[in-house]
Amino acid sequence: MDEYAWPAEVPAADVVLGGWAATIAALPVGARITGELIGRQPFGVFIRIEGVPAAVALAEITAMPQGMDLSALGAFVTGEVFWHAHNHQVRVRLDEWRDASE
């Protein structure tokens, strides 16, 4: 892994909180997402989801196959929503991680 970075371009907390009901409606569990990787940490990656500006997604490293590297900042990724977290994050499983483990 070459760098860690917190997301620099995230919606303000009040925007995320105020838009949470709309985010859940737009991104139900099982929904497909596409977005830009905007942050990397040892525990996973943060994603800005296309078409849902108040949403922040997190793909946790626990779902990543062993030996695989995190995608670079700015990469576009696809995946599937599997949970809506108590801290107003949309949890996703990335396709590249799923495909590599099959």
Secondary structure as UniProt FT lines:
FT   HELIX           13..18
FT   HELIX           20..26
FT   TURN            29..30
FT   STRAND          32..41
FT   TURN            42..43
FT   STRAND          44..49
FT   TURN            50..51
FT   TURN            53..54
FT   STRAND          56..60
FT   HELIX           61..63
FT   TURN            66..67
FT   TURN            73..74
FT   STRAND          76..84
FT   TURN            86..87
FT   STRAND          90..94
FT   HELIX           95..101
//
